[in-house]
Amino acid sequence: MEKIKNNLNRPTKDGNGKLIPDYLDFNTGKIIYDNVNHPKHYNNHPSGIECIQITEHMSFCLGNAIKYIWRADLKNDKIEDLKKAIWYINREIKSKKRNNK
């Protein structure tokens, strides 16, 4: 499969708000997104910001909570992702309480 990377090496949005792909397969003409390094459900936010740009500045649990909230409307099971966010927030609260004693 012959591939070409876009010049920013990550999905970005064009003037119409559509994602510019990471790769174009010249054999099939299909757009191929990089689902390992830049999954669409982390790049489709209207702000154009990738989730990790925010969460890498947080604790593990808070970053995961934000991640699940961020992608909740972009995945099939929105309720499950919101429940996961609550789980990480509760874990962060327990950790803070334990460390403040």
The 8 nearest C-alpha neighbors of each residue, nearest first, counted from 0:
[[1, 2, 24, 26, 25, 27, 23, 3],
 [0, 2, 24, 25, 3, 26, 23, 22],
 [3, 1, 24, 22, 23, 0, 4, 25],
 [2, 4, 22, 23, 5, 1, 24, 21],
 [5, 3, 22, 21, 8, 6, 2, 23],
 [4, 6, 8, 21, 7, 3, 22, 9],
 [5, 7, 8, 4, 9, 21, 3, 10],
 [8, 6, 9, 5, 10, 11, 4, 21],
 [7, 9, 5, 6, 4, 21, 10, 11],
 [10, 8, 7, 21, 11, 37, 5, 20],
 [11, 9, 19, 20, 21, 18, 12, 37],
 [12, 10, 19, 18, 9, 13, 47, 20],
 [13, 11, 18, 17, 16, 19, 14, 10],
 [12, 14, 16, 15, 17, 19, 18, 11],
 [13, 15, 16, 12, 17, 18, 11, 19],
 [16, 14, 13, 17, 12, 18, 19, 11],
 [15, 17, 12, 13, 14, 18, 45, 11],
 [18, 16, 12, 13, 15, 19, 14, 11],
 [19, 17, 12, 11, 10, 20, 13, 16],
 [18, 20, 11, 10, 12, 13, 17, 21],
 [21, 19, 10, 32, 22, 18, 30, 31],
 [20, 22, 32, 4, 5, 10, 9, 33],
 [23, 21, 31, 4, 3, 20, 2, 30],
 [22, 24, 30, 2, 31, 25, 3, 29],
 [25, 23, 28, 26, 29, 2, 27, 1],
 [24, 26, 28, 27, 23, 1, 2, 29],
 [27, 25, 24, 28, 0, 1, 29, 23],
 [28, 26, 29, 25, 24, 23, 30, 0],
 [29, 27, 25, 24, 26, 23, 30, 31],
 [30, 28, 27, 24, 23, 31, 25, 26],
 [29, 31, 23, 20, 22, 24, 32, 28],
 [32, 30, 22, 23, 29, 20, 21, 33],
 [33, 31, 21, 20, 34, 22, 30, 38],
 [32, 34, 37, 35, 36, 21, 38, 31],
 [35, 33, 38, 37, 32, 36, 39, 31],
 [36, 34, 33, 37, 38, 32, 39, 41],
 [35, 37, 33, 34, 38, 9, 32, 39],
 [36, 38, 33, 34, 35, 39, 9, 42],
 [39, 37, 34, 40, 41, 35, 33, 36],
 [38, 40, 42, 41, 43, 37, 34, 32],
 [41, 39, 73, 38, 70, 42, 43, 74],
 [42, 40, 39, 50, 38, 49, 43, 70],
 [43, 41, 39, 49, 40, 44, 38, 48],
 [42, 44, 40, 39, 41, 45, 47, 18],
 [43, 45, 46, 47, 42, 48, 41, 49],
 [46, 44, 47, 43, 48, 16, 42, 12],
 [47, 45, 48, 44, 43, 49, 42, 12],
 [48, 46, 45, 44, 49, 42, 43, 12],
 [49, 47, 46, 50, 44, 42, 52, 45],
 [48, 50, 42, 52, 51, 41, 47, 44],
 [49, 51, 52, 41, 53, 48, 54, 66],
 [52, 50, 54, 53, 55, 49, 66, 41],
 [51, 53, 50, 49, 54, 55, 48, 56],
 [54, 52, 51, 50, 55, 56, 49, 57],
 [53, 55, 62, 51, 56, 57, 52, 50],
 [54, 56, 57, 51, 53, 52, 62, 58],
 [57, 55, 54, 53, 58, 52, 62, 51],
 [58, 56, 54, 62, 55, 61, 59, 53],
 [57, 59, 61, 60, 62, 56, 55, 54],
 [58, 60, 62, 61, 63, 57, 54, 55],
 [61, 59, 87, 63, 62, 58, 91, 64],
 [62, 60, 64, 58, 63, 59, 57, 65],
 [63, 61, 54, 65, 59, 57, 60, 64],
 [62, 64, 66, 60, 65, 61, 59, 67],
 [63, 65, 84, 61, 67, 66, 87, 62],
 [66, 64, 68, 62, 63, 67, 69, 61],
 [67, 65, 63, 69, 64, 68, 62, 70],
 [66, 68, 80, 64, 84, 69, 70, 65],
 [67, 69, 65, 71, 66, 70, 81, 84],
 [70, 68, 66, 67, 71, 65, 50, 41],
 [69, 71, 73, 67, 68, 40, 72, 41],
 [72, 70, 77, 68, 80, 73, 74, 69],
 [73, 71, 70, 74, 77, 69, 75, 68],
 [74, 72, 70, 40, 71, 75, 77, 43],
 [73, 75, 72, 71, 76, 77, 70, 40],
 [74, 76, 77, 73, 72, 71, 78, 79],
 [75, 77, 79, 78, 74, 80, 71, 72],
 [78, 76, 71, 80, 79, 72, 75, 74],
 [77, 79, 81, 80, 76, 82, 71, 83],
 [78, 80, 82, 81, 76, 77, 83, 71],
 [79, 81, 83, 67, 77, 82, 71, 78],
 [80, 82, 84, 78, 83, 79, 68, 67],
 [81, 83, 79, 85, 84, 80, 78, 86],
 [84, 82, 86, 80, 81, 85, 79, 87],
 [83, 85, 64, 81, 87, 82, 67, 86],
 [86, 84, 88, 82, 83, 87, 89, 81],
 [85, 87, 83, 89, 84, 88, 82, 90],
 [88, 86, 90, 60, 84, 89, 64, 85],
 [87, 89, 85, 91, 90, 86, 64, 84],
 [90, 88, 92, 86, 91, 87, 85, 93],
 [89, 91, 87, 93, 88, 92, 94, 86],
 [90, 92, 88, 94, 89, 93, 60, 87],
 [91, 93, 89, 95, 94, 90, 96, 88],
 [94, 92, 90, 96, 91, 95, 97, 89],
 [93, 95, 91, 97, 92, 96, 98, 90],
 [94, 96, 92, 98, 97, 93, 99, 91],
 [97, 95, 93, 99, 94, 98, 92, 100],
 [96, 98, 94, 95, 99, 100, 93, 92],
 [97, 99, 95, 96, 100, 94, 93, 92],
 [98, 100, 96, 97, 95, 94, 93, 92],
 [99, 98, 97, 96, 95, 94, 93, 92]]
